[in-house]
Amino acid sequence: MIDPNGFKLSVASRIVTHMDMFIPIRTQTPTLETKSEITKVRTTTPGKEAILYEKLPSDRVRCTACARYCNIPDGKIGLCGVRGNEGGKLKLFVYGKIIAGNIDPIEKKPVTHYMPGTKIFSIATTGCNWLCHYCQNFDISQRRKIEGIDVTPEEVVAMTKRYRCQGLAYTYNQPTIFMEFAHDIGVEARKSGLINIFVSNGYDTPQTVDLMRDFLDCITVDFKGNSETSFVRKYIGIANSDPIFQTLLEMRDKTDVHIEITDLVVPEIGDDLVSAKKLCAWIYDNLGPDTPIHFLRFHPDYKLMHLPSTPIKTLEKHHAVAKQAGLNYAYIGNVPGHPLEHTYCSGCGTIVVDRSGFDINGWHLDDQNRCKSCGNAIPIVGHLSDAVNEERFIPVIM
Ligand code: SF4
């Protein structure tokens, strides 16, 4: 398989690619046309003054980009490693820097009920506001260095268009830590008719949600271990999941953003069915029965190499819990070929979108996204993109 820049893509790598994991999918070192173009453009000093912060006495600042609300003295940085106090002003050091960029199927985010079959340019910076012991992208998320290729928002959008993508995803690390950069890219992208997607832990603030309104179309909010408090304290380093629920309510009430939910089910330590039931009930009550939920299979990584992959039976039990809670569109992920990857009509139960991994193999909806068997309206935004037949895995910046 060869991409337009001549890279040889590894089919084996595609098979093991997990949601939304950044892994090199090449078998030779590419000479990146885009890289050489971009590096001509230099920023003088890295970064830009942030918007999401408050000034405090004694030259301290309070960052409002995420629910940690770091209180940062002059000369220090916040926990995420990319926002710091310079002379009493908060600076986003990774503004204009991208550490990773890949073209992915939208289904890999995972997003299954929004613009299906599209090609999405997925980007990230270094750093993260969470300290997940299982992080599959730890190489970039836990890197506390300001590194990456220099790009302007306009150049990111130009790349997205050059690769004939239908939109952008801000993913692999927590996008709200680089919110001001994402915002400027997203606003520029919208001018070109591109969509913007966040793959987010949802550990945000009302101020970040407010900025999302300018550009964001879709979000998949990733819970981990069913959001259970002892799990998130021990394996993520946050007090509890309350800010995530608060973010979802803010988004529901103040934005038109399409919302999907994921839950990484970690065997032995984050697979409690009672917690899963509570999470599903909350989603049903607050976001509605048509909110898609994806239970993702954990695989050993980073500090949790000693755990096994999530047993498929455990994922199936979680799926059953979601259905019992009344959620119409529950999926399991990272198990290519499993029947619970398909979209089933909530009216008659037939398969309306046949999926395998990130591929769509059958589309059984009419032109108004109604089930062809019973006429039930399926809550999917957009029709199947022609891009579904194109190569949708292309490394761009590595
Ligand atoms: S975005 Fe970073 S600096 Fe700001 S509150 Fe969160 S961890 Fe702290």
Residues whose N, C-alpha, C, O or C-beta is under 5 A from the ligand:
A	BS01	SF4	C63 A65 C66 R68 Y69 C70 G78 L79 C80 R83 N129 I177
